[in-house]
């Protein structure tokens, strides 16, 4: 399904053929852990969790992705009937073309079909800096539970590691 067509940009359902393009782009930008496994899992989650798995295509090339889980079982709002936006990214050389905003607009519109609130988790290390700023500018606010590591809240004064599993959950009222 195509959700948006605007000039060179198309937001549509991800296809298996998109995976090698995105992974190659991640490798080219220096991501050491780039692999197809994450994207293959998201495609399986269409059936297992009803996930909406989207790709951004720019000038014929898959360059970004985002996923919406209509009733996510994970995170700060897991199991409460709220949609979660998960695993959002745009390849670095395609940033500043409005692709990320278009992906977020589409994901929020999809989430709004299921509930009036959407949530997401954002990593806390500097690699997530642009995403952190984008979410705040879009009206997302912290949920108040503190930081999470994996699927659990980090206890006050407890030890945690600042890697991709350390996240702050944010939510936004859509209507």
ZAGUTOR-785798 format. One record per residue (C-alpha): z, y, x negated; residue number from 1. Coordinates in pm, 1 decimal, padded with zeros to 6 digits. Each point is the difference from the previous one (the first is absolute). Layout:
{{Z,Y,X},NUM} ...
! end
This chain:
{{00000.0,00000.0,00000.0},1} {{-00077.3,00352.1,-00119.7},2} {{00271.5,00258.6,00068.0},3} {{-00151.5,00306.1,-00168.1},4} {{-00336.3,00105.5,-00140.9},5} {{-00011.0,00339.5,-00166.3},6} {{-00268.5,00075.4,-00255.4},7} {{00031.6,-00248.8,-00287.8},8} {{00333.8,-00129.8,00132.4},9} {{00046.0,-00297.1,00232.0},10} {{00338.8,-00139.5,00107.6},11} {{-00042.2,-00354.7,00128.0},12} {{00155.7,-00342.9,00010.9},13} {{00028.4,-00148.9,-00346.9},14} {{-00236.8,-00283.9,-00081.4},15} {{00042.2,-00268.0,-00268.7},16} {{-00292.3,00155.6,-00192.6},17} {{00207.2,00319.8,-00046.0},18} {{00264.8,-00174.9,-00206.4},19} {{-00189.7,-00039.2,-00329.9},20} {{-00114.5,00364.1,00016.6},21} {{00354.6,00130.2,00045.1},22} {{00149.6,-00234.0,-00260.9},23} {{-00267.6,00098.5,-00254.0},24} {{00079.8,00366.6,00067.7},25} {{00370.6,-00066.7,-00057.6},26} {{-00076.0,-00177.8,-00328.4},27} {{-00219.2,00290.8,-00111.9},28} {{00285.0,00243.4,00063.9},29} {{00236.8,-00210.0,-00210.5},30} {{00200.2,-00194.2,00256.8},31} {{00117.8,-00305.0,-00192.4},32} {{00109.3,-00194.1,00309.7},33} {{-00320.8,00049.5,00199.5},34} {{-00099.1,-00315.3,00185.6},35} {{-00173.1,-00112.9,00316.4},36} {{00308.7,-00186.3,00122.7},37} {{00161.2,00303.3,00167.8},38} {{-00314.5,00080.7,00198.8},39} {{-00062.1,-00361.8,00096.0},40} {{00357.1,-00013.5,00132.6},41} {{-00060.7,00312.9,00210.3},42} {{-00309.8,-00160.7,00151.8},43} {{00206.1,-00309.8,00088.1},44} {{00259.3,00229.5,00159.9},45} {{-00256.8,00100.4,00262.3},46} {{00060.0,-00338.7,00158.4},47} {{00361.6,-00056.9,-00102.6},48} {{00141.0,00345.3,00089.7},49} {{-00275.3,00179.2,00190.2},50} {{-00048.6,00237.7,-00294.6},51} {{-00279.7,00252.0,00009.3},52} {{-00149.9,-00012.3,-00349.7},53} {{-00217.1,00298.5,-00082.8},54} {{-00232.7,00095.9,-00283.6},55} {{-00138.7,00338.9,-00091.2},56} {{-00361.1,-00011.5,-00106.9},57} {{-00138.7,00300.4,-00185.6},58} {{-00371.3,00016.7,-00072.7},59} {{-00028.5,-00375.3,00058.7},60} {{00292.0,-00098.9,-00226.3},61} {{00342.1,-00129.2,00118.2},62} {{00241.4,00251.0,-00155.8},63} {{00319.0,-00007.0,00206.7},64} {{00214.6,-00201.3,00237.1},65} {{00287.7,00018.5,00244.5},66} {{00166.2,-00245.4,00236.0},67} {{00180.5,00037.3,00331.3},68} {{00241.3,-00266.6,00120.7},69} {{00047.8,00069.4,00374.5},70} {{00345.1,-00164.9,00017.2},71} {{00109.8,-00033.5,-00359.6},72} {{00280.2,-00245.0,-00075.9},73} {{00080.3,00174.4,-00331.1},74} {{00182.5,00303.7,-00127.3},75} {{00234.0,00254.2,00150.8},76} {{-00145.5,-00030.3,00351.2},77} {{-00105.1,-00364.8,-00019.6},78} {{00019.2,-00195.0,00324.7},79} {{00044.3,00313.2,00212.8},80} {{-00350.1,00002.2,00146.3},81} {{-00122.0,00280.9,-00222.2},82} {{-00322.4,00003.8,-00199.0},83} {{00015.3,00023.4,-00378.4},84} {{-00262.8,00141.0,-00233.6},85} {{-00014.1,-00220.1,-00308.6},86} {{-00181.7,-00000.9,-00331.6},87} {{-00202.8,00321.3,00001.2},88} {{-00219.1,00105.6,-00289.1},89} {{-00314.3,00178.2,-00111.9},90} {{-00158.8,-00068.7,-00336.7},91} {{00079.2,00289.9,-00232.9},92} {{-00359.0,00109.5,-00065.2},93} {{-00055.0,00039.4,00377.3},94} {{00307.3,00208.9,00072.7},95} {{-00028.5,00360.8,00119.6},96} {{-00288.5,-00081.6,00235.8},97} {{00217.6,-00025.5,00314.9},98} {{-00006.6,-00380.8,-00009.1},99} {{00378.6,-00042.6,-00003.3},100} {{00046.2,00243.3,00288.1},101} {{-00270.2,-00176.7,00200.8},102} {{00165.5,-00338.0,-00062.7},103} {{00339.6,00137.1,00105.4},104} {{-00145.7,00171.7,00309.5},105} {{-00162.5,-00327.6,00102.5},106} {{00312.7,-00207.4,-00069.0},107} {{00218.3,00241.6,00196.9},108} {{-00243.9,-00005.9,00294.0},109} {{00011.6,-00379.6,00000.5},110} {{00380.8,-00000.4,-00028.9},111} {{00017.9,00244.6,00290.2},112} {{-00158.9,-00262.3,00225.1},113} {{00313.5,-00212.8,-00044.6},114} {{00292.2,00245.6,-00015.4},115} {{00090.7,00365.9,-00025.0},116} {{00146.7,-00045.0,-00350.0},117} {{-00149.4,-00146.7,-00316.8},118} {{00174.2,-00077.9,-00327.8},119} {{-00082.0,-00080.2,-00360.2},120} {{00169.2,-00063.9,-00331.0},121} {{-00091.0,00198.3,-00309.1},122} {{00076.2,-00090.3,-00358.6},123} {{00223.6,00226.8,-00200.8},124} {{-00152.1,00000.9,-00348.4},125} {{-00243.0,00270.3,-00111.8},126} {{-00303.3,-00213.9,00082.0},127} {{00077.5,00066.5,00366.1},128} {{00037.1,00377.0,-00043.5},129} {{-00319.8,00099.1,00180.3},130} {{00077.9,-00238.2,00287.6},131} {{00356.0,00135.5,00028.0},132} {{-00132.5,00355.3,00028.0},133} {{-00269.3,-00100.2,00249.4},134} {{00248.5,-00173.0,00230.8},135} {{00237.1,00296.9,00004.3},136} {{-00288.9,00240.0,00071.3},137} {{-00105.4,-00226.7,00287.0},138} {{00346.3,00021.1,00159.3},139} {{00164.6,-00324.5,-00111.9},140} {{00377.1,00014.2,-00046.5},141} {{00243.3,-00242.9,-00166.0},142} {{00158.4,-00250.6,00236.4},143} {{00349.2,00057.8,-00146.7},144} {{00070.1,-00354.0,-00117.4},145} {{-00039.6,00087.3,-00368.5},146} {{-00227.4,-00178.8,-00241.5},147} {{-00109.8,-00358.1,00043.2},148} {{-00079.8,-00261.7,-00259.0},149} {{-00228.6,-00261.0,00149.2},150} {{00141.0,-00081.4,00341.6},151} {{00353.9,00132.2,-00043.9},152} {{00174.7,00335.0,-00024.8},153} {{00129.2,00076.5,-00349.0},154} {{00376.2,00024.6,00016.0},155} {{00152.0,00334.4,-00101.9},156} {{00055.3,00004.4,-00377.0},157} {{-00170.8,-00337.7,-00026.4},158} {{-00261.6,-00073.6,-00259.8},159} {{-00367.2,00001.0,00085.9},160} {{-00324.3,00007.9,-00191.8},161} {{-00252.7,00281.8,00039.5},162} {{-00304.8,-00220.5,00051.9},163} {{-00239.3,-00049.0,00291.8},164} {{00270.4,-00174.7,00206.2},165} {{00225.3,00309.3,00008.9},166} {{-00085.3,00204.1,00308.4},167} {{00117.5,00268.9,00235.5},168} {{-00089.4,-00049.1,00366.0},169} {{-00138.7,00293.1,00195.0},170} {{-00092.9,00036.0,00365.1},171} {{-00204.5,00239.5,00208.5},172} {{-00012.3,00076.0,00370.1},173} {{-00361.8,-00022.8,00109.4},174} {{00044.1,00152.3,00345.2},175} 
! end
